[in-house]
Amino acid sequence: MGCRIAFVLFPGFQQLDLAGPMAVFEVARLARPGSYTWRLVASTPGPVRSSAGVDWPATALPRRLDEVDVVMVIGGDGVDAACRDTRLIAWLQRAGRSGARIASICSGSIVLAAAGLLDERAATTHWSRSRQFETEFPRVRLQPDRIFVREPARRRRGGRLPELWTSAGMTAGIDLCLALLAHDHGEALEREAARQLVVERRRPGGQSQFSPLLDLQRPDGRFARLLDEVRRHLRHDHRVEDLAARACMSPRHFARCFRAETGTTPAHAVERLRVEAARAALEDGEPSVQRIATDCGFGNTERMRRAFQRLLGRPPAAFRRAAVVR
Protein backbone atom coordinates (compact mmCIF):
# COMPACT_ATOMS: atom_id res chain seq x y z
CA MET A 1 0.00 0.00 0.00
CA GLY A 2 1.36 3.41 -0.98
CA CYS A 3 1.63 6.58 1.05
CA ARG A 4 -1.76 8.28 1.50
CA ILE A 5 -1.62 12.07 1.59
CA ALA A 6 -4.32 14.49 2.75
CA PHE A 7 -3.75 17.97 1.31
CA VAL A 8 -5.50 20.37 3.70
CA LEU A 9 -7.07 23.41 2.01
CA PHE A 10 -8.82 26.52 3.32
CA PRO A 11 -10.34 29.56 1.59
CA GLY A 12 -7.60 31.78 0.24
CA PHE A 13 -4.97 29.04 -0.15
CA GLN A 14 -2.20 29.56 -2.72
CA GLN A 15 -2.60 27.30 -5.77
CA LEU A 16 1.13 26.82 -6.40
CA ASP A 17 1.55 25.63 -2.80
CA LEU A 18 -0.73 22.75 -3.78
CA ALA A 19 0.15 22.20 -7.45
CA GLY A 20 3.93 21.98 -6.93
CA PRO A 21 3.86 19.22 -4.29
CA MET A 22 1.06 17.41 -6.12
CA ALA A 23 3.19 17.37 -9.30
CA VAL A 24 6.11 15.76 -7.42
CA PHE A 25 3.92 12.91 -6.17
CA GLU A 26 2.20 12.58 -9.54
CA VAL A 27 5.53 12.03 -11.31
CA ALA A 28 6.57 9.58 -8.58
CA ARG A 29 3.35 7.64 -9.02
CA LEU A 30 3.84 7.44 -12.79
CA ALA A 31 7.36 6.08 -12.29
CA ARG A 32 6.31 3.76 -9.47
CA PRO A 33 2.57 2.99 -9.61
CA GLY A 34 0.86 2.95 -6.25
CA SER A 35 3.64 4.82 -4.44
CA TYR A 36 1.38 7.76 -3.55
CA THR A 37 -2.31 8.56 -3.46
CA TRP A 38 -3.90 11.78 -2.26
CA ARG A 39 -7.09 13.64 -1.63
CA LEU A 40 -8.00 17.27 -1.04
CA VAL A 41 -9.72 17.88 2.28
CA ALA A 42 -11.11 20.92 4.06
CA SER A 43 -12.96 21.87 7.22
CA THR A 44 -16.06 22.56 5.10
CA PRO A 45 -16.38 20.10 2.19
CA GLY A 46 -17.16 21.35 -1.27
CA PRO A 47 -15.46 23.88 -3.54
CA VAL A 48 -12.64 25.74 -1.78
CA ARG A 49 -11.69 29.03 -3.43
CA SER A 50 -7.99 29.72 -3.87
CA SER A 51 -6.46 33.19 -3.63
CA ALA A 52 -6.49 33.24 -7.46
CA GLY A 53 -10.29 32.88 -7.44
CA VAL A 54 -10.32 29.28 -8.72
CA ASP A 55 -12.40 26.68 -6.86
CA TRP A 56 -10.90 23.30 -5.98
CA PRO A 57 -13.10 20.38 -4.89
CA ALA A 58 -12.42 19.06 -1.38
CA THR A 59 -13.96 16.38 0.80
CA ALA A 60 -14.51 16.57 4.55
CA LEU A 61 -11.63 16.12 6.98
CA PRO A 62 -11.22 12.34 7.37
CA ARG A 63 -12.73 10.85 10.49
CA ARG A 64 -10.47 7.82 10.30
CA LEU A 65 -6.90 9.03 10.59
CA ASP A 66 -5.55 5.51 10.23
CA GLU A 67 -6.30 6.01 6.53
CA VAL A 68 -3.88 8.97 6.28
CA ASP A 69 -0.09 8.71 6.27
CA VAL A 70 0.81 12.35 5.60
CA VAL A 71 -1.19 15.45 6.49
CA MET A 72 0.07 18.38 4.40
CA VAL A 73 -1.32 21.85 5.16
CA ILE A 74 -1.16 24.20 2.19
CA GLY A 75 -0.26 27.88 2.71
CA GLY A 76 -1.68 31.14 1.44
CA ASP A 77 -3.22 34.44 2.49
CA GLY A 78 -6.09 32.64 4.21
CA VAL A 79 -3.89 31.15 6.96
CA ASP A 80 -4.90 33.73 9.58
CA ALA A 81 -8.57 32.88 9.20
CA ALA A 82 -7.70 29.16 9.11
CA CYS A 83 -6.00 29.54 12.51
CA ARG A 84 -9.39 30.57 13.93
CA ASP A 85 -11.16 27.52 12.46
CA THR A 86 -11.71 25.48 15.62
CA ARG A 87 -12.81 22.39 13.70
CA LEU A 88 -9.63 22.40 11.61
CA ILE A 89 -7.37 23.07 14.61
CA ALA A 90 -8.95 20.25 16.64
CA TRP A 91 -8.59 17.85 13.69
CA LEU A 92 -4.92 18.74 13.23
CA GLN A 93 -4.29 18.14 16.92
CA ARG A 94 -5.91 14.72 16.58
CA ALA A 95 -3.81 14.05 13.46
CA GLY A 96 -0.68 14.90 15.44
CA ARG A 97 -1.55 12.15 17.92
CA SER A 98 -2.46 9.62 15.24
CA GLY A 99 1.03 8.71 14.06
CA ALA A 100 0.65 10.43 10.68
CA ARG A 101 3.49 12.57 9.41
CA ILE A 102 2.62 16.26 9.55
CA ALA A 103 3.81 18.68 6.88
CA SER A 104 3.19 22.23 5.70
CA ILE A 105 3.93 24.26 2.61
CA CYS A 106 4.94 27.92 2.90
CA SER A 107 2.80 29.78 5.48
CA GLY A 108 0.82 26.61 6.22
CA SER A 109 3.23 26.17 9.13
CA ILE A 110 1.37 29.00 10.88
CA VAL A 111 -1.72 26.78 11.06
CA LEU A 112 0.36 23.93 12.50
CA ALA A 113 1.79 26.34 15.07
CA ALA A 114 -1.71 27.53 16.00
CA ALA A 115 -2.61 23.89 16.66
CA GLY A 116 0.37 23.57 19.02
CA LEU A 117 2.04 20.94 16.85
CA LEU A 118 5.29 22.90 16.50
CA ASP A 119 5.82 23.77 20.17
CA GLU A 120 9.45 23.14 21.17
CA ARG A 121 10.17 21.87 17.65
CA ALA A 122 12.22 23.39 14.82
CA ALA A 123 10.26 24.77 11.87
CA THR A 124 10.39 27.30 9.06
CA THR A 125 7.92 29.44 7.13
CA HIS A 126 7.90 31.98 4.32
CA TRP A 127 10.34 34.79 5.12
CA SER A 128 7.60 37.45 4.90
CA ARG A 129 5.77 35.77 7.80
CA SER A 130 8.81 35.27 10.04
CA ARG A 131 8.25 38.30 12.23
CA GLN A 132 4.58 37.44 12.77
CA PHE A 133 5.53 33.84 13.49
CA GLU A 134 8.13 34.76 16.12
CA THR A 135 5.70 37.12 17.83
CA GLU A 136 2.69 34.80 17.91
CA PHE A 137 4.45 31.47 18.50
CA PRO A 138 7.50 32.04 20.72
CA ARG A 139 7.59 28.38 21.77
CA VAL A 140 8.50 27.28 18.23
CA ARG A 141 12.20 27.14 17.34
CA LEU A 142 11.77 29.11 14.15
CA GLN A 143 14.57 28.80 11.59
CA PRO A 144 13.61 31.63 9.24
CA ASP A 145 16.39 31.15 6.68
CA ARG A 146 15.80 27.47 5.99
CA ILE A 147 14.33 26.12 2.74
CA PHE A 148 12.71 23.27 4.66
CA VAL A 149 13.06 21.60 8.04
CA ARG A 150 12.49 17.95 8.97
CA GLU A 151 11.95 17.07 12.62
CA PRO A 152 12.01 13.29 13.21
CA ALA A 153 9.33 11.68 15.33
CA ARG A 154 10.35 11.13 18.92
CA ARG A 155 8.94 9.88 22.15
CA ARG A 156 8.15 12.06 25.12
CA ARG A 157 6.51 11.53 28.47
CA GLY A 158 2.81 10.93 27.93
CA GLY A 159 2.97 10.29 24.19
CA ARG A 160 4.83 10.58 20.92
CA LEU A 161 5.70 13.67 18.92
CA PRO A 162 4.97 13.30 15.18
CA GLU A 163 7.47 13.57 12.37
CA LEU A 164 7.27 17.15 11.06
CA TRP A 165 8.16 18.67 7.69
CA THR A 166 7.84 22.42 7.15
CA SER A 167 8.90 24.42 4.10
CA ALA A 168 9.49 28.05 3.22
CA GLY A 169 8.08 29.72 0.09
CA MET A 170 5.98 28.16 -2.63
CA THR A 171 8.74 26.54 -4.69
CA ALA A 172 10.45 25.38 -1.49
CA GLY A 173 7.46 23.07 -1.13
CA ILE A 174 8.77 21.21 -4.17
CA ASP A 175 12.16 20.87 -2.45
CA LEU A 176 10.45 19.49 0.65
CA CYS A 177 8.45 16.95 -1.36
CA LEU A 178 11.49 15.79 -3.32
CA ALA A 179 13.30 15.27 -0.01
CA LEU A 180 10.29 13.38 1.36
CA LEU A 181 10.26 11.28 -1.81
CA ALA A 182 13.95 10.41 -1.33
CA HIS A 183 13.26 9.57 2.32
CA ASP A 184 10.45 7.18 1.32
CA HIS A 185 11.79 5.58 -1.86
CA GLY A 186 15.45 6.48 -2.28
CA GLU A 187 17.38 8.95 -4.37
CA ALA A 188 16.85 7.22 -7.72
CA LEU A 189 13.13 8.01 -7.73
CA GLU A 190 13.85 11.50 -6.45
CA ARG A 191 16.26 12.09 -9.34
CA GLU A 192 13.68 10.86 -11.83
CA ALA A 193 11.00 13.16 -10.43
CA ALA A 194 13.32 16.17 -10.50
CA ARG A 195 14.37 15.36 -14.07
CA GLN A 196 10.76 15.13 -15.23
CA LEU A 197 9.89 18.42 -13.52
CA VAL A 198 13.07 20.09 -14.88
CA VAL A 199 14.06 21.37 -11.44
CA GLU A 200 17.20 21.06 -9.37
CA ARG A 201 17.43 17.57 -7.97
CA ARG A 202 17.14 19.00 -4.49
CA ARG A 203 18.32 22.14 -2.80
CA PRO A 204 19.54 21.25 0.68
CA GLY A 205 17.09 22.03 3.46
CA GLY A 206 19.75 24.12 5.16
CA GLN A 207 20.05 26.44 2.19
CA SER A 208 18.93 29.96 2.99
CA GLN A 209 15.66 31.27 1.61
CA PHE A 210 17.84 34.26 0.80
CA SER A 211 15.18 36.86 0.31
CA PRO A 212 16.90 40.00 -0.98
CA LEU A 213 16.40 41.53 2.48
CA LEU A 214 13.16 43.18 1.39
CA ASP A 215 12.16 43.66 4.99
CA LEU A 216 15.43 45.47 5.65
CA GLN A 217 15.10 47.64 2.57
CA ARG A 218 11.73 49.23 3.27
CA PRO A 219 12.03 52.91 2.30
CA ASP A 220 10.30 53.91 5.55
CA GLY A 221 12.46 51.61 7.69
CA ARG A 222 14.47 53.14 10.49
CA PHE A 223 17.73 51.70 9.19
CA ALA A 224 17.05 51.86 5.43
CA ARG A 225 19.52 54.69 4.79
CA LEU A 226 22.20 52.99 6.87
CA LEU A 227 21.78 49.70 5.00
CA ASP A 228 21.93 51.48 1.65
CA GLU A 229 25.23 53.00 2.77
CA VAL A 230 26.54 49.57 3.77
CA ARG A 231 25.52 48.18 0.40
CA ARG A 232 27.39 50.95 -1.42
CA HIS A 233 30.55 50.45 0.65
CA LEU A 234 30.79 46.71 1.26
CA ARG A 235 34.60 46.85 1.46
CA HIS A 236 34.42 48.74 4.76
CA ASP A 237 34.56 46.93 8.10
CA HIS A 238 30.98 47.72 9.29
CA ARG A 239 31.50 46.61 12.87
CA VAL A 240 28.51 47.04 15.18
CA GLU A 241 30.27 49.89 16.96
CA ASP A 242 30.75 51.78 13.67
CA LEU A 243 27.17 51.18 12.53
CA ALA A 244 25.85 52.31 15.91
CA ALA A 245 27.92 55.48 15.75
CA ARG A 246 26.50 56.31 12.32
CA ALA A 247 23.01 55.74 13.73
CA CYS A 248 23.86 57.98 16.73
CA MET A 249 23.12 55.16 19.17
CA SER A 250 25.05 53.11 21.70
CA PRO A 251 26.17 49.69 20.35
CA ARG A 252 23.88 47.78 22.73
CA HIS A 253 20.82 49.93 22.02
CA PHE A 254 21.53 49.86 18.27
CA ALA A 255 21.83 46.06 18.19
CA ARG A 256 18.58 45.65 20.14
CA CYS A 257 16.64 48.11 17.96
CA PHE A 258 18.08 46.69 14.73
CA ARG A 259 17.00 43.14 15.60
CA ALA A 260 13.56 44.32 16.72
CA GLU A 261 12.94 46.00 13.37
CA THR A 262 14.64 43.62 10.95
CA GLY A 263 14.49 40.27 12.74
CA THR A 264 18.24 39.70 12.40
CA THR A 265 21.52 40.95 13.85
CA PRO A 266 23.60 43.74 12.26
CA ALA A 267 26.46 41.30 11.56
CA HIS A 268 24.13 38.83 9.85
CA ALA A 269 22.54 41.59 7.76
CA VAL A 270 25.97 42.81 6.58
CA GLU A 271 26.99 39.26 5.70
CA ARG A 272 23.81 38.71 3.70
CA LEU A 273 24.30 41.96 1.81
CA ARG A 274 27.84 40.87 0.95
CA VAL A 275 26.70 37.44 -0.21
CA GLU A 276 23.90 39.00 -2.27
CA ALA A 277 26.38 41.30 -4.04
CA ALA A 278 28.94 38.52 -4.56
CA ARG A 279 26.34 36.16 -5.95
CA ALA A 280 25.18 38.81 -8.45
CA ALA A 281 28.78 39.42 -9.54
CA LEU A 282 29.36 35.70 -10.09
CA GLU A 283 26.17 35.31 -12.09
CA ASP A 284 27.08 38.37 -14.17
CA GLY A 285 30.33 36.64 -15.17
CA GLU A 286 32.92 38.59 -13.14
CA PRO A 287 36.07 36.53 -13.84
CA SER A 288 38.06 37.03 -10.64
CA VAL A 289 36.73 35.34 -7.50
CA GLN A 290 39.43 37.06 -5.44
CA ARG A 291 38.34 40.45 -6.75
CA ILE A 292 34.73 39.69 -5.86
CA ALA A 293 35.77 38.64 -2.36
CA THR A 294 37.71 41.87 -1.94
CA ASP A 295 35.08 44.18 -3.45
CA CYS A 296 32.31 42.64 -1.32
CA GLY A 297 34.25 42.93 1.92
CA PHE A 298 35.08 39.28 2.60
CA GLY A 299 38.82 39.89 2.41
CA ASN A 300 39.62 36.45 1.01
CA THR A 301 37.95 33.69 -0.97
CA GLU A 302 37.83 31.25 1.96
CA ARG A 303 35.73 33.62 4.07
CA MET A 304 33.45 34.15 1.09
CA ARG A 305 33.14 30.40 0.52
CA ARG A 306 32.15 29.81 4.16
CA ALA A 307 29.53 32.59 3.98
CA PHE A 308 28.05 31.12 0.78
CA GLN A 309 27.85 27.66 2.34
CA ARG A 310 26.22 29.05 5.44
CA LEU A 311 23.60 31.20 3.68
CA LEU A 312 23.09 29.52 0.31
CA GLY A 313 24.11 25.94 0.96
CA ARG A 314 26.47 25.95 -2.05
CA PRO A 315 29.96 27.31 -2.79
CA PRO A 316 30.55 30.37 -5.01
CA ALA A 317 31.65 28.12 -7.90
CA ALA A 318 28.11 26.73 -8.17
CA PHE A 319 26.78 30.16 -9.09
CA ARG A 320 29.50 30.70 -11.66
CA ARG A 321 28.53 27.39 -13.28
CA ALA A 322 24.86 28.38 -13.18
CA ALA A 323 25.69 31.61 -15.00
CA VAL A 324 27.66 29.72 -17.68
CA VAL A 325 24.76 27.28 -18.23
CA ARG A 326 22.33 30.14 -18.83
Sequence and secondary structure as in RCSB ss.txt:
>XXXX:A:sequence
MGCRIAFVLFPGFQQLDLAGPMAVFEVARLARPGSYTWRLVASTPGPVRSSAGVDWPATALPRRLDEVDVVMVIG
GDGVDAACRDTRLIAWLQRAGRSGARIASICSGSIVLAAAGLLDERAATTHWSRSRQFETEFPRVRLQPDRIFVR
EPARRRRGGRLPELWTSAGMTAGIDLCLALLAHDHGEALEREAARQLVVERRRPGGQSQFSPLLDLQRPDGRFAR
LLDEVRRHLRHDHRVEDLAARACMSPRHFARCFRAETGTTPAHAVERLRVEAARAALEDGEPSVQRIATDCGFGN
TERMRRAFQRLLGRPPAAFRRAAVVR
>XXXX:A:secstr
  EEEEEEE TTB HHHHHHHHHHHHHHHHHSTTSEEEEEEESS EEEEBTTS EEEEEE  S GGG SEEEE  
BTTHHHHTT HHHHHHHHHHHHHT EEEE TTHHHHHHHTTTTTTSEE   GGGHHHHHHH TTSEE TTBSEEE
E  EEETTEEE  EEEE STTHHHHHHHHHHHHHH HHHHHHHHHHHTS S   TTSB     TTTT TTSTTHH
HHHHHHHTTTS   HHHHHHHTTS HHHHHHHHHHHHSS HHHHHHHHHHHHHHHHHHTT S HHHHHHHTT SS
HHHHHHHHHHHHSS HHHHHHHHHH 
